Amino acid sequence: MEYDVKAMNRLKRIDGQLRGVLRMMDEGKDCKDVITQLSAIRSGVDRTIGVIVADNLVECLKENEGNDEKMNAVVEEAINLVVKSR
């Protein structure tokens, strides 16, 4: 699968946020601020998972168009990936 540039950019942004949190911890910043940033990171990861699963789902559905059994299996797998990620 080829990954969308948007998904990769999201992960680069998350990487920067994570480094920022580590810096905040080194500097002894207030725990509320650290938790706020960690929550933003978690939300970003969740959204990235959604983007990747959705893109993959569209690709797989196109590949299996006309084969209802395969398409249903692909949708079920995508749902399981999202549920597993929580």
HELIX and SHEET records of a PDB file:
HELIX    1   1 VAL A    5  ASP A   26  1                                  22    
HELIX    2   2 CYS A   31  GLU A   63  1                                  33    
HELIX    3   3 ASP A   68  SER A   85  1                                  18    
END                                                                             
